Amino acid sequence: MESATFSLRNWTLLVRGNNVFDRLSGPEHRLDLTFSSRGDAAGRDLPHGIIGQSFSSTAPRYGMTDEYPDEGRFKTSAMAEGAIEGEAAMYEMAWPHATDFTFS
């Protein structure tokens, strides 16, 4: 599949198209996003949101991860706990244009 790279100042975003494997219903394709920062980009601004929290420091932040089996079906349970403030559910918005946010 195709990919595109976007860069602005000290930030780079890589967007890759991919298939949805073992699809039961819904979209057949997905977008995989990779964010990276250079220099002092991570510590320069107050981070917010799931992605912002992962860049809130220049040191790596390691959160909960899943142990994937060698075969068979698997349901993920890791939701970045330990790498973000609070729990993943605290980042859910009531509607797309909501402005009330737990960490605002």
PyMOL CGO cylinders between C-alpha atoms (Angstrom):
from pymol import cmd
from pymol.cgo import CYLINDER

trace = [
    CYLINDER, 0.00, 0.00, 0.00, 0.98, 3.63, -0.34, 0.3, 1, 1, 1, 1, 1, 1,
    CYLINDER, 0.98, 3.63, -0.34, 2.47, 5.94, 2.28, 0.3, 1, 1, 1, 1, 1, 1,
    CYLINDER, 2.47, 5.94, 2.28, 3.03, 9.67, 2.78, 0.3, 1, 1, 1, 1, 1, 1,
    CYLINDER, 3.03, 9.67, 2.78, 5.38, 11.62, 5.06, 0.3, 1, 1, 1, 1, 1, 1,
    CYLINDER, 5.38, 11.62, 5.06, 4.56, 15.07, 6.44, 0.3, 1, 1, 1, 1, 1, 1,
    CYLINDER, 4.56, 15.07, 6.44, 7.12, 17.24, 8.25, 0.3, 1, 1, 1, 1, 1, 1,
    CYLINDER, 7.12, 17.24, 8.25, 6.65, 20.52, 10.09, 0.3, 1, 1, 1, 1, 1, 1,
    CYLINDER, 6.65, 20.52, 10.09, 9.41, 22.06, 12.18, 0.3, 1, 1, 1, 1, 1, 1,
    CYLINDER, 9.41, 22.06, 12.18, 10.60, 19.32, 14.56, 0.3, 1, 1, 1, 1, 1, 1,
    CYLINDER, 10.60, 19.32, 14.56, 7.72, 16.92, 13.91, 0.3, 1, 1, 1, 1, 1, 1,
    CYLINDER, 7.72, 16.92, 13.91, 7.30, 14.16, 11.33, 0.3, 1, 1, 1, 1, 1, 1,
    CYLINDER, 7.30, 14.16, 11.33, 4.16, 12.15, 10.62, 0.3, 1, 1, 1, 1, 1, 1,
    CYLINDER, 4.16, 12.15, 10.62, 4.29, 8.99, 8.50, 0.3, 1, 1, 1, 1, 1, 1,
    CYLINDER, 4.29, 8.99, 8.50, 0.92, 7.74, 7.21, 0.3, 1, 1, 1, 1, 1, 1,
    CYLINDER, 0.92, 7.74, 7.21, 0.73, 4.24, 5.73, 0.3, 1, 1, 1, 1, 1, 1,
    CYLINDER, 0.73, 4.24, 5.73, -2.28, 2.49, 4.22, 0.3, 1, 1, 1, 1, 1, 1,
    CYLINDER, -2.28, 2.49, 4.22, -2.77, -1.13, 5.24, 0.3, 1, 1, 1, 1, 1, 1,
    CYLINDER, -2.77, -1.13, 5.24, -5.34, -3.92, 5.00, 0.3, 1, 1, 1, 1, 1, 1,
    CYLINDER, -5.34, -3.92, 5.00, -7.55, -4.92, 7.91, 0.3, 1, 1, 1, 1, 1, 1,
    CYLINDER, -7.55, -4.92, 7.91, -6.57, -8.54, 8.50, 0.3, 1, 1, 1, 1, 1, 1,
    CYLINDER, -6.57, -8.54, 8.50, -9.15, -11.16, 9.56, 0.3, 1, 1, 1, 1, 1, 1,
    CYLINDER, -9.15, -11.16, 9.56, -11.87, -8.60, 8.90, 0.3, 1, 1, 1, 1, 1, 1,
    CYLINDER, -11.87, -8.60, 8.90, -15.39, -9.62, 9.99, 0.3, 1, 1, 1, 1, 1, 1,
    CYLINDER, -15.39, -9.62, 9.99, -17.15, -6.40, 8.97, 0.3, 1, 1, 1, 1, 1, 1,
    CYLINDER, -17.15, -6.40, 8.97, -16.50, -2.70, 8.54, 0.3, 1, 1, 1, 1, 1, 1,
    CYLINDER, -16.50, -2.70, 8.54, -13.67, -1.05, 6.60, 0.3, 1, 1, 1, 1, 1, 1,
    CYLINDER, -13.67, -1.05, 6.60, -11.31, -3.18, 4.52, 0.3, 1, 1, 1, 1, 1, 1,
    CYLINDER, -11.31, -3.18, 4.52, -8.39, -0.74, 4.91, 0.3, 1, 1, 1, 1, 1, 1,
    CYLINDER, -8.39, -0.74, 4.91, -6.81, 1.22, 7.75, 0.3, 1, 1, 1, 1, 1, 1,
    CYLINDER, -6.81, 1.22, 7.75, -4.29, 4.04, 8.20, 0.3, 1, 1, 1, 1, 1, 1,
    CYLINDER, -4.29, 4.04, 8.20, -1.25, 3.40, 10.39, 0.3, 1, 1, 1, 1, 1, 1,
    CYLINDER, -1.25, 3.40, 10.39, 0.27, 6.61, 11.85, 0.3, 1, 1, 1, 1, 1, 1,
    CYLINDER, 0.27, 6.61, 11.85, 3.82, 7.03, 13.12, 0.3, 1, 1, 1, 1, 1, 1,
    CYLINDER, 3.82, 7.03, 13.12, 4.73, 10.28, 14.92, 0.3, 1, 1, 1, 1, 1, 1,
    CYLINDER, 4.73, 10.28, 14.92, 8.30, 11.30, 15.66, 0.3, 1, 1, 1, 1, 1, 1,
    CYLINDER, 8.30, 11.30, 15.66, 9.91, 14.40, 17.13, 0.3, 1, 1, 1, 1, 1, 1,
    CYLINDER, 9.91, 14.40, 17.13, 13.38, 15.90, 16.88, 0.3, 1, 1, 1, 1, 1, 1,
    CYLINDER, 13.38, 15.90, 16.88, 15.26, 18.24, 19.16, 0.3, 1, 1, 1, 1, 1, 1,
    CYLINDER, 15.26, 18.24, 19.16, 13.26, 19.90, 21.93, 0.3, 1, 1, 1, 1, 1, 1,
    CYLINDER, 13.26, 19.90, 21.93, 9.85, 19.45, 20.28, 0.3, 1, 1, 1, 1, 1, 1,
    CYLINDER, 9.85, 19.45, 20.28, 8.66, 17.02, 22.95, 0.3, 1, 1, 1, 1, 1, 1,
    CYLINDER, 8.66, 17.02, 22.95, 9.39, 19.24, 25.95, 0.3, 1, 1, 1, 1, 1, 1,
    CYLINDER, 9.39, 19.24, 25.95, 8.66, 22.64, 24.38, 0.3, 1, 1, 1, 1, 1, 1,
    CYLINDER, 8.66, 22.64, 24.38, 4.85, 22.75, 24.67, 0.3, 1, 1, 1, 1, 1, 1,
    CYLINDER, 4.85, 22.75, 24.67, 2.36, 21.41, 27.19, 0.3, 1, 1, 1, 1, 1, 1,
    CYLINDER, 2.36, 21.41, 27.19, 1.25, 18.07, 25.73, 0.3, 1, 1, 1, 1, 1, 1,
    CYLINDER, 1.25, 18.07, 25.73, -2.35, 16.92, 25.70, 0.3, 1, 1, 1, 1, 1, 1,
    CYLINDER, -2.35, 16.92, 25.70, -4.31, 13.94, 24.44, 0.3, 1, 1, 1, 1, 1, 1,
    CYLINDER, -4.31, 13.94, 24.44, -3.16, 10.35, 23.94, 0.3, 1, 1, 1, 1, 1, 1,
    CYLINDER, -3.16, 10.35, 23.94, -0.50, 11.26, 21.36, 0.3, 1, 1, 1, 1, 1, 1,
    CYLINDER, -0.50, 11.26, 21.36, 0.64, 14.38, 23.19, 0.3, 1, 1, 1, 1, 1, 1,
    CYLINDER, 0.64, 14.38, 23.19, 1.15, 12.46, 26.44, 0.3, 1, 1, 1, 1, 1, 1,
    CYLINDER, 1.15, 12.46, 26.44, 3.53, 10.05, 24.72, 0.3, 1, 1, 1, 1, 1, 1,
    CYLINDER, 3.53, 10.05, 24.72, 5.70, 13.05, 23.76, 0.3, 1, 1, 1, 1, 1, 1,
    CYLINDER, 5.70, 13.05, 23.76, 5.51, 14.89, 27.11, 0.3, 1, 1, 1, 1, 1, 1,
    CYLINDER, 5.51, 14.89, 27.11, 9.15, 14.18, 27.85, 0.3, 1, 1, 1, 1, 1, 1,
    CYLINDER, 9.15, 14.18, 27.85, 12.32, 13.60, 25.88, 0.3, 1, 1, 1, 1, 1, 1,
    CYLINDER, 12.32, 13.60, 25.88, 12.80, 10.33, 27.82, 0.3, 1, 1, 1, 1, 1, 1,
    CYLINDER, 12.80, 10.33, 27.82, 10.98, 7.21, 26.55, 0.3, 1, 1, 1, 1, 1, 1,
    CYLINDER, 10.98, 7.21, 26.55, 7.67, 6.37, 28.25, 0.3, 1, 1, 1, 1, 1, 1,
    CYLINDER, 7.67, 6.37, 28.25, 6.81, 2.71, 28.42, 0.3, 1, 1, 1, 1, 1, 1,
    CYLINDER, 6.81, 2.71, 28.42, 3.20, 1.78, 29.05, 0.3, 1, 1, 1, 1, 1, 1,
    CYLINDER, 3.20, 1.78, 29.05, 1.33, -1.47, 29.42, 0.3, 1, 1, 1, 1, 1, 1,
    CYLINDER, 1.33, -1.47, 29.42, 1.76, -3.84, 26.48, 0.3, 1, 1, 1, 1, 1, 1,
    CYLINDER, 1.76, -3.84, 26.48, -0.07, -6.98, 25.38, 0.3, 1, 1, 1, 1, 1, 1,
    CYLINDER, -0.07, -6.98, 25.38, 1.48, -10.43, 25.09, 0.3, 1, 1, 1, 1, 1, 1,
    CYLINDER, 1.48, -10.43, 25.09, 0.49, -11.72, 21.67, 0.3, 1, 1, 1, 1, 1, 1,
    CYLINDER, 0.49, -11.72, 21.67, 0.04, -15.49, 21.24, 0.3, 1, 1, 1, 1, 1, 1,
    CYLINDER, 0.04, -15.49, 21.24, 1.85, -17.34, 18.44, 0.3, 1, 1, 1, 1, 1, 1,
    CYLINDER, 1.85, -17.34, 18.44, -1.50, -18.34, 16.96, 0.3, 1, 1, 1, 1, 1, 1,
    CYLINDER, -1.50, -18.34, 16.96, -5.25, -18.02, 17.43, 0.3, 1, 1, 1, 1, 1, 1,
    CYLINDER, -5.25, -18.02, 17.43, -7.46, -15.04, 18.18, 0.3, 1, 1, 1, 1, 1, 1,
    CYLINDER, -7.46, -15.04, 18.18, -6.49, -12.37, 20.66, 0.3, 1, 1, 1, 1, 1, 1,
    CYLINDER, -6.49, -12.37, 20.66, -8.30, -9.43, 22.29, 0.3, 1, 1, 1, 1, 1, 1,
    CYLINDER, -8.30, -9.43, 22.29, -6.09, -6.51, 23.25, 0.3, 1, 1, 1, 1, 1, 1,
    CYLINDER, -6.09, -6.51, 23.25, -6.29, -5.08, 26.77, 0.3, 1, 1, 1, 1, 1, 1,
    CYLINDER, -6.29, -5.08, 26.77, -3.34, -2.66, 26.92, 0.3, 1, 1, 1, 1, 1, 1,
    CYLINDER, -3.34, -2.66, 26.92, -4.45, 0.95, 26.55, 0.3, 1, 1, 1, 1, 1, 1,
    CYLINDER, -4.45, 0.95, 26.55, -1.22, 2.89, 27.21, 0.3, 1, 1, 1, 1, 1, 1,
    CYLINDER, -1.22, 2.89, 27.21, -1.60, 2.80, 31.02, 0.3, 1, 1, 1, 1, 1, 1,
    CYLINDER, -1.60, 2.80, 31.02, 1.73, 3.84, 32.50, 0.3, 1, 1, 1, 1, 1, 1,
    CYLINDER, 1.73, 3.84, 32.50, 2.71, 5.95, 29.50, 0.3, 1, 1, 1, 1, 1, 1,
    CYLINDER, 2.71, 5.95, 29.50, -0.17, 8.42, 29.86, 0.3, 1, 1, 1, 1, 1, 1,
    CYLINDER, -0.17, 8.42, 29.86, -1.81, 10.21, 32.77, 0.3, 1, 1, 1, 1, 1, 1,
    CYLINDER, -1.81, 10.21, 32.77, -4.85, 8.34, 34.06, 0.3, 1, 1, 1, 1, 1, 1,
    CYLINDER, -4.85, 8.34, 34.06, -6.60, 5.71, 31.97, 0.3, 1, 1, 1, 1, 1, 1,
    CYLINDER, -6.60, 5.71, 31.97, -7.47, 5.61, 28.27, 0.3, 1, 1, 1, 1, 1, 1,
    CYLINDER, -7.47, 5.61, 28.27, -11.21, 6.08, 28.97, 0.3, 1, 1, 1, 1, 1, 1,
    CYLINDER, -11.21, 6.08, 28.97, -10.41, 9.52, 30.46, 0.3, 1, 1, 1, 1, 1, 1,
    CYLINDER, -10.41, 9.52, 30.46, -9.40, 10.68, 26.95, 0.3, 1, 1, 1, 1, 1, 1,
    CYLINDER, -9.40, 10.68, 26.95, -12.73, 9.80, 25.31, 0.3, 1, 1, 1, 1, 1, 1,
    CYLINDER, -12.73, 9.80, 25.31, -14.71, 12.82, 24.17, 0.3, 1, 1, 1, 1, 1, 1,
    CYLINDER, -14.71, 12.82, 24.17, -18.52, 13.10, 24.46, 0.3, 1, 1, 1, 1, 1, 1,
    CYLINDER, -18.52, 13.10, 24.46, -18.81, 14.27, 20.85, 0.3, 1, 1, 1, 1, 1, 1,
    CYLINDER, -18.81, 14.27, 20.85, -16.40, 15.24, 18.01, 0.3, 1, 1, 1, 1, 1, 1,
    CYLINDER, -16.40, 15.24, 18.01, -16.40, 18.99, 18.84, 0.3, 1, 1, 1, 1, 1, 1,
    CYLINDER, -16.40, 18.99, 18.84, -16.45, 18.72, 22.64, 0.3, 1, 1, 1, 1, 1, 1,
    CYLINDER, -16.45, 18.72, 22.64, -14.21, 21.15, 24.52, 0.3, 1, 1, 1, 1, 1, 1,
    CYLINDER, -14.21, 21.15, 24.52, -14.49, 19.74, 28.04, 0.3, 1, 1, 1, 1, 1, 1,
    CYLINDER, -14.49, 19.74, 28.04, -11.54, 17.48, 28.65, 0.3, 1, 1, 1, 1, 1, 1,
    CYLINDER, -11.54, 17.48, 28.65, -10.33, 15.77, 31.81, 0.3, 1, 1, 1, 1, 1, 1,
    CYLINDER, -10.33, 15.77, 31.81, -6.80, 17.18, 31.51, 0.3, 1, 1, 1, 1, 1, 1,
    CYLINDER, -6.80, 17.18, 31.51, -7.62, 20.70, 30.26, 0.3, 1, 1, 1, 1, 1, 1,
]
cmd.load_cgo(trace, "trace")
